[in-house]
Amino acid sequence: MTQPDATTQAWEMWFTPFPKTVYIARRQVSRVLTGWGVPDDAVDTAVLITSELVTNAIRHCDTRHLVHVQVTDDGTQLLLEVSDPSRQRPRPTVAPSHAESGRGLMLVRVVAADFGARDRDPVGKTVWATIARQPATV
């Protein structure tokens, strides 16, 4: 991500870790990015990544802690960050074909320009993904 400047926009929100949180976070990210004039393809990708990362965060969080979602737009790419109080880093797995879950992080790896995790001080971690604001031209 480039250094913040006058054209950089950022949004953040704290969420309670309940199943309805995923829907609310998706809706909020979609509204914000649409309001910023982000192209539909990038909004769709950001909403998908939000869904996967927030789902993982609430699975590793008890109801006494909040999940933090932040989106930054520097005009060329979006940075989506989801933080929770667990220090356990996400590990993409290969889910069996009959499994109903377990493919989220692999999906994020495929659709994101970049993806990773870092410790968050004083506690927890942040899982992040970058998304190109404009589709790559061939």
N, C-alpha and C positions, 0 to 999 in steps of 0.2 A: 504494500500500500504506500502511496506517495505521502509526503508530509502534508498535514492539513493546511489549507489555505482558505481564501475567501469563498471558493466555490465548493468546499467540502461541506456536506450535510451529515448530521448524525441524529439518530433517534435511539432511545433506550426505554425499556420498561421492565418492571419486576412482576413475576407471576407466581401464584400459588401452585404447588406441584400436584395438581389433580388432573385426571384425564381430559376434562374440558379445556384445560390450559392449552393443549395443542391446537384446538380449533381457534381459540381466542388469539393466540400468538400468530397463527397463519393469517387470520383476518387483519390483524393490526399491521403486520409487515406488508401485506398486500396494499392496504390503504395508504400507508406512508410512501411506499415506493411509487405507487400510481400517482400520488400527489406530487412527488418530485419529478414526474415526467420520465421515469425509467421505462424503457421499452418492455412490451408485454412478455417477450421471451425471457428476459432477465428477471422480471417480476415472478413469472411462473417457476423459474429455477430457484429463486430465493425462497418462495413459499414452500416448495418441495423440501429444500434443505432445512428450513425452519421446522417443518413437521418432523423430520427425522431426528434432528438434534435435540429438539425440545422433548420429543418422546423418550429419547435416551436419558436426558437429564432428569425427567420426573421419575423414571424407573430407579434411579440411583439416589434419590433425594427423599427424605422423610417430610412429613407435612409441617414440620416446625421450621423449615428453611424455604427460601424463595429461589426461583430460577430467574436469572437475568438474561435478557435478550437485547443485543445492541446491533444496529445496522449503521454503517458508514458508507457514504457515496462520495468518491473523490472526483467524479465526472468521467472516469474511465473504467473503474471497477467498483464493485460492492464488496464490503467486508461484513460478513454475518458472524456474530459471536454469541455463543450460548454458554452461560456459566452456571455451575451448581456447586454445592458444598463438598462433593465427593472428590477425593484425590485420585481415584481410580481412572486411569486413562482409557479412552475407548479403544477397543481392539476389533477391527473388522474380522468377521468370520465367514466361512463358507457354509451357508445353511443348506440342509438337505432339500431336495426339490419339493418334498411334501410339507415342509415347514411353513407355518403361517407368518413367521417373523424371522428376524436375524439378517436381513439383507440391507438394512438402512444405511450403514456406514459404507458399504460397497457402492450403493447407489450414489451417495454423496461424493465419493471418490470419482465416479464416472462423470457426474454433471458439473462439479466444481472445477474452477481453474486450478485451485490449490486447496489444501485441507490439512489441518493439524490440530494439536492441543498443546496447552501450556499450563503450568501451575498458576493459580491465582492467589495472591497474598491478601489476607493472612491465611485463608483456607480455601480449599476447593480447586477447581480447574476451569479453564475456558476452552471450549472446542470451537474452532473457527473454520470458515470456508470463504474463499473469494470467488466472485462471479464476474465475468466480463460484462460490462454494461451493454456493449454492442456485440452481436454475434461476430465470430471470426470470419473474415472473407477468405475465400479460397482462390 
